[in-house]
């Protein structure tokens, strides 16, 4: 069972198969099914993964009434409603014999008296009262395993420091962008007070936009403000001031005190929501739509490229395209704000781990930069501080250059193949002499006498076990041994993982059975042979003789399977690659025809 802060499963429940949560080789043992918290009814067979918010598992009768709603970025259901509808889910989970709990964002469990811990205790006690055992295990996961005082939890058993994740290419490399001569202006308008940080963040975002836009990625600027008033002022300026032209009408303001409404562009079914400010309080439905918009902001269909927030996007916000962060508030442990939490909003990669060298730039703020260094050094991460204008470009876009290249002359068509292989096994060069040599270590079997096969049948009373009837059924022998030859050929194919060996094996098996296996030569029509052919010692000698020979003489050919028709290189989608002094991207100026679809170097990165 997995508990988390959000109900939403990106990509649907099949994400647990595609990832996969259970290795492919183990799926037959688990027979895993995924159940969301609103699908609690019905019986469970096999392994079951329940994905739910921890509050759905809390027995509300054991605790006094708490706050009316969850965190802003969590589910939009009230606590009371969640607790009421969670009864069936709790009943179903506690009906299992063995239950393990996986807690995401587990730093919320540091208070032993919290509702979350009481929910877990309820599950343990309920299962224990029925089975005598209780929960099998509880595994907690968190990027920030610290309490409200910034102290590490004592029960950490496995730790992957942030520095290790950066070195392994699992997350982006963070950089602190340093400005020169920061001066906080004396203004009541936050957009003017933090003018320099906003301009520097915007300039840095423009560079990342230029770096990534040809590969189809949409870099995001994330601004974290002191309060809702500052958020409103900054978002308004970003949306209207020509200084921030590229972000005009592309900045979304996210906090709980918003006023306005959501307008759907293109209709509710296929369109996207756009927030329009007004003096009217935002409705619950519009707030829900805005929350959903913030989660899908990576999408090209989403119109926004900048998010202004008041501490609301620390967790439960799993976008990947943040390349620039502008924090405009002090960072202290007392304020319950940890640098890792804010930095985590931009660490998720846009490309798969280990591919392009991605950066996330945090624009320097004097109130927290020293704390950043102290806190993150403990995580093995020594962040480099660089003047913003000197932050390097670490990637380039590879794309077919239709403007400057002769595609008709340079294009190449490549087959599109799968990640797997087609295995074809063939049995070759197996001779009768090989069979004789292999069997020479064994003793020929006696033939024996002709015997009949009988089945003794008894019918007994179901209740008293009294014998009611009995009879003997005589089984006729095979008409000839050809059926036995086919049977042993199929058995050997199954053992050795082969098919289509009749032409090679059938003649050898016939000769082996009639001339080699027994102490005297027989024919396939001999009644004595037909009596012996299915005996255990005959089958053992068959396998001992032929299996080693077949495995030794089998050739396995592996081929990549074609997924679809061949694809032209000129139709490749643009993609991003690392470009640095140690890993330079070489331009297409060589003699190799396959690289000439790419352009020569230029300031735009088109030729890298």
N, C-alpha and C positions, 0 to 999 in steps of 0.2 A: 504494500500500500504506500502510495506517495502523497504526501501533503505539501501544499505550496500556497503561495499568496494569490494566485490567479487561476481562474477556471479555464482560461483559453488555452487550447492546444493548437499551436501553429501547424498547419498542414494536415490536421485531422489526427485521429487515433492511430492511423497506420504509420505515424512517425516512429513508433516504438518498434515496428518491424523493419522500417527502412534504415534505422540508425545502426545496427539493431540493438535493443536493450538486452535481449537474450541471443547469444551466439547461434548462428544458423544450425550448427551441428547439434545443439541442445533443444531445438524447438519441439521435437517429438516428445521429449520428456516433460516439457512444461505445458504445452498446449495453451499458450498464454492468450488471454482475452483482456481487452482494456475496457474499463467501465468508468464513465464520467459521473460526477456527483448527482446529476439529474437523471441518471439511468439506473437508479438503485434497485428497482424491482426485478424479480426473476431469480431463478436458481443459478448458481455458478458451478460449472464443471471444469476440471483442470485448473491450471494456474490462472489467477486473476490479479490484474493491476488496477487498483482503485486510485484514480487521480482526483483529488478533492482539496478544498480549503479546510484547514484544520478545525475551523469553527463549526463545520458541518458535523464533526464528530463529538462535539461537546454536549454533554447531558445538561441542559439548562436548568433542570430542577435542582441540581446540586450547587448552584451558584447564584448570587444575587444579580439583579439586572445591571448590565454594563452600558457602555456607550451605544448609541443607536445605530451607528453605521460603521463599516470598515474603513480602512485607510482609503484615501482618494484614488490611488492607483489600483486598489483591489476590486473585488466584485461589487456590483452596485446594489446587492441585496441587503436588506436590513438584518441585524443580528437575530432579531426575534424570528423573522421568516426563515433564516438559514437554520436556526436551531430546530424549528418545527419540522421543516422538510428533511432534516437530517436523520430523523428517527429510523426510517426504513434502511438508510445507508448503514447506520450503526448496527442495526439488527443483522444485516447481511454480512458485514465484515466480521462481527463477533461469532458468526455461525461457522467460520472456518476453524480447522484444527490448528493450523500453523500460520501465524501472521507475523510479518516483518514490516516495520515502519521506516520509510525513508523521508526525512524532513529536509526540505529545501529552505533557504534563508533561515537556517536554524539558530542564528544569533538571537532571534526573538524568544528563544526558550531559556535564556539565561536566568530568568526569574523563576524559581521553583514553584512559586505560588500563582503563576500565570494561568490563564484559561487554557492555553495550549497544553501545558503539562497536565492539567487536570483531565483534559480530553484523552491524552495518552494513558493516564492512570485508569480512567474509566474502561478503556478497551482492554487493558491488561487484567484488571480485576474481573471483568465480565467473562472473558475467555477462561481465566483461571478457575472461576466458580463452576464452569461447565466441564473443563478438561483437566483441571488440576495443574496446568502448566503456565498459561499466560502467553505473553508476546515472546516470540523466538528471539528477536533482536530489534534494536533501534539504531539506525545510522543517521547521523546529522551531517549536513553539508552546508558550508557557508564560505563566502569569499572573505568575510570579516568576522572570524570567530572570537569576538571580543564583547565584553559586557559594556554597560553604559559608562563605566569609568575608563574604558580603553584597555582593560586588562584581558590577556589571552585566557580562554577557557582552559580549565585544568584537564579536561577529558579528551583533548586532541590526541589522536593516535596516528594520524597520517596528515602531513602538511606539505603542500606544494607551494613554495613561496612565489610571489609575483615575479621576482627576478628570474626564477627558473622557467616560468611560463613564457616570459618574454624571450629568453634565450632559446627556447624550444620552438619559437614561431607559432605558439598557440594563440597568443594575443598580440595586439599592436605594440610597438615600441613607444613609450611615452617620452615626450620632450617638453621641457619648460621653456616657453618662448619669452625671452627677456627683452624688455624695452629700455630705453635710455631716458633717464630723468623723468620718471613718472611724477606727475603733479595732479593731485585730486582737486578739481575745480570747486570753488565755493558756489554751489548752486543747489536749490531744493529739487531740481529736476535730475533724476538719476541718469538719464541719457546724456546730460551735460556734465554731471559730476564724474562719470566714468568715461568721458569722451575718448581718452587715449586708449584705454583697454578695448573699447568697442571697435575703434578704428583699426587697431592692430589685429584683433581677432577677425575682423572682416577681411583685412588684407591677406591674412594667412589662409582664411577659408577660400578666397578667390584663387590662390595658388593651388590649393588642393583640388578645387573644382576643375581648373585647367588640366591638372595632372590626371584626373580620373574620368572626365566626362566622355572621352572617346570610347572607353571600355563599357559604357552603359551604366556606370555607378553614379549615384547622386550624393556627394559629400554633404554632411550636415554641420551646422554651427549650433552649439549648445551654450546658452547664456543662463547662469544661475544667479538670481538676484537676492537682495536682502529681505524684501517684503513684497506684498502684492502691489502696493503703490508704485514701487520702483519697477516691477515687472510690467505694469501697464504703461508707464512712461517710456521704457526702453522698447517694448513691442510696438508702440504707436510710432516711435521715430523710425524704427527699422522698416516699417511698412510704408512710410510716407516720404522720408528725407532722401533726396537724390544722391546724397553722399553714400548711401547704402542701396544704390540703384538695383543691384542684382537680388536684393532681398525685399524690395518693395512688393507688398501684397503676397509675400512668400514667408512671412514670419507668423508663427502661431504662439499665442500666449496661453499658458496652462497653469491655472491655480484654482482654488476652491471658491474664490470670491469674484469670479467673472460675472459680468453683466452683459447680456446680449442673447443672440440666438444663432442656431446653426442652420445654414441654407445649403440645400443639396443641389450640387451642380451635376446635371445629367440624370437626375432621378435617384430615388433611394435604392433601387435594385442594382443598377450598374454604375451609379455616379459616386461622388465623394463629397464629404461634408466640408463646408467652409464657414468659419466663425465670423459673425458680424457683431461688433460691439454696439450696445445701446444702453439705455438706462433701465431696461427691464431685466429682472433677475433671470438667470439662465435656468431652464427647466431641467428636470432629472433626465429626460430622454435626450435632450441636447447635450448635457454633460456626459452622458454615456457615449453618445456619438463622437464627441470630442476626445474622450479617453481612447476610443477605438482608433481614431485618426492618429493619435500620438504613437500607437503601437505599430501602425502600418506606414509610418512616415518614410521608410526606406523605399517604398514603391514609387516607380516613375509616374503612376497615376495620381499619387498624392502631390498636391500643389506646393507644399511647404518645404523649405530648405533650412529654416532656422527655428529653434525652439527656445522660448524664454520661459523659465520656470522658477518657482519658489520652493526648492527643496523637495519637489513632489516626485522626481524621477530617479530616486536613488536605487530602487529595486523594482522588479516586476516590469521593467521597461527594457526589452531585449533587442533594441535596434542595433544595426551593425555599421552604419555609415557615418557616425560622428567622427570627424577628423580634427575639429577645433573646439576647445572648451574655454569659456570665459567666465571664471568664477568671480562674482562681485560681492562676496560676503566673507567675514572672518571664519576660520576653521579652528574649532577647539573641540576637545573631547567633551567638555562640559556642555557644549551646545548639541551633543549627541550627533555630531557630524564628523565622520572620519574621511580623511583624504582619499582612501581606497574606494569608498563608496561613490564619490563623485567621479573619480578617475575611471571607475568601472563602467560608467555610462559610455565611455568612448573606447574601451579596450577591445570590444568584440570586433573580429576581423570581417572585412567585406569579401575576402577570398579565402579559400580553404587553407588550413594551417600549413606553414612551410612553403607557400608559393611566393607571392610578392612581399617585399619588405615594407610593411605598412606603418605609418606614424600616426600618433594622435598628439596634437600640440595643446598644452595648457598654458594660456596666457598668464604671465606672472602677476601675482597680487601680493604686496608686501605683508599683508596681514596673515598669510598662510604659507608662504613659500618655504619658510624655515621648518614649519611643522610638516610640510610635505617631505622634506628631506629626512627629518628625524624618523617619521613614521615608516616611510617606504624603505629606508635603509635596513630597518628591522626585517623587511620582507625580502631582503637580498636584492633590492632594486635601487641602483644608484642612478638617479635621473640626471641626464645631462642638461645643463642650462645653456641655451644658445640665443644669441641675438636673433630676433624674429626674421630679420631680412636675410640672415645667413643660414636659416634652416634648410637643409639640402632636399633636393628632389630625389626620392628613393625608388621611384617606379617610372616606367614608361609604358605606353600603350602600343601593343602590336596589332596592326590592322591592315587590311588590303587597301592600298592607295589607288583608288580608281581615278583620281584626278591626274596623276602623273605617270601612270604605268600602262603599258599595252597589255591588257589582260588576255587578249586573243593569242598573243605570242608567248606569254609567260605563264599562263594558268596551268595548273596540274590537277588531275583528278585522282583522289585517293580513296581506297575502299574504307568504309566505316565498319569496324569490327567490334565485337563485344569484349568485355573484360575476361570472359571465360574461354576455355579451350574445348574443342571437340576431340574426344579420344577414340581412335579406331585401332582395335587389336586384331592382329592376323597371325594365324598359326602356320609356320613355314618349316620345311626341311625336317619333318618328323618321319622317321622311317621304321620299318618293322625290325631292323637290326637294333635300333635304339631301344625298342620295346623289349627285345630279348635280353639285352645287356642289363636293363633296369630290373627285370624280373629275376635275373640270375641269382640274386642274393636271397630269394625266397624259395620255399619248397612248393612244388606243384600240389594241388589239392586232390584228395580222393574224390571219385565220382559218386560213389554210393549207389543205392538202389532207387528204383522208381517208387515214389510214395505219393499218396493223395493228400490233399489239404482239406481239413474239416473245420467248421465253426460250430462250437457247442453253444446253443442258444437256450436261455432260461427266462421264463416269465414269472415274476413274483408279485404278490399282493402289495400295493403301495403302503398300506397301513400295518399289516401284520407280518409282512415279509414271507408269507407262506408261498411255497413253490406251487404254481398253478399249471405251468406247462413247460415242456422242454423238447428240444429236437436237435438233430445234427444236420448241418448243411454242407454238402460236399462241393468244393470249388473245383472246376475243371482246370486242367493245365493249359498253358498257352499252346496254340496250334504249332508255333515254331518260335525260334529264338530271335527273329528279326525285331520283335517288339522290345526284347531285352536290350538289344544293341542300341535302339533309339533311346531307351530309358537311360542307359549309362552315358550315352553321348550327351544328353540334356543335363544330367547330373554333373558331369565334368565341366560343361560349359558354365553352369551356375557357380560352381566352386571357383573356377579360374576367371570368371568375369568375361567370358567370350560368347560370341554368337556366330552362327553360320559356319561351323566347323565340320558339317556332315561329310563333305567330300573328302576331308583328310582323316577324320577320326573313325568313321563308320567301317571302312575296310580293315583298319588296324584292330579295332575292337572285335570284329568278327573273327579274324585270324587268331587273336589272342585268346578268345573264349574257346574256340574249337581245337586249337593246336598247341597252345602254350600253358594255359592256366591249370589244366587238369593232368593227372598222371597218364592219361591216354587220350588219343585224338577222338573227337566227337563231331557230329554234325548239328546244325541248328534245329534239326527235327528229332534229335535223340530225346526220348522221354526222360532218360536219366538227367540229361543236361537241363531240361525244362523243370525238373524237380529241384535242382540245386541252384539255379541261376539267381534266385532272390535271397539266398542265405547270407548271413552277416559276414562270414569269412570270405565269401566271394566278393562282396562289396568292398571290404577292407583291402583286399589285394588289388582290386580295380583302382581304387583311389591311390594306394601306395605306389603303384606302377606308373600310372598315367599323369597324376597331378604334377609331380616334379618335372617330368618331361615336357608337359604342356607349358608350364611357367618358364622353363628354360628356352623353349623354342618360340615363344610368343614375342612378336614385335608390336610395340604400341606407338602409334603415330598421333601426335598432337597438332591440331590446327586451330587457329583463331577463327571463330565463327563470324560471318558477315551479319551485321545488324540490319542493314538496309542497302539501298543502292549506293554506289560510289558518290562522293561529294567533292565538288570543286573547291580548291583552296581559296578562290576568290570570294566564296560564300561564307568563309569562316567569320564567326563573330569576333569583334575586338576583345582582347584580353590584356590584363596587366601583368608585367613581370618586373622583377627587381633590377634596379640599375644603380650600381655604386662603384667605387674605385676597386673594390675587391671582386665584384660580380658585374662587370660592365655588360650592357646589352649592345651587341655588335650590329652595326647598321647593315643594310642590304646591298652594300657596294662590292660584294665578292663575286666570283665567277660562277658560284653555284646557282643554277637556275631556280632551285626551290625557294631561294630567299629573295629573289628579285621582285616578288610581288609586294615586298615591303619597300617603302620609300627611303631616300637618302636622308641623313640627319638634318634637322632644322630646329629652330627655336620652339616649335610647337610639340616636339617629341614625336612627330609623325614618322620619322625615319628610324627610330630606335627599335 
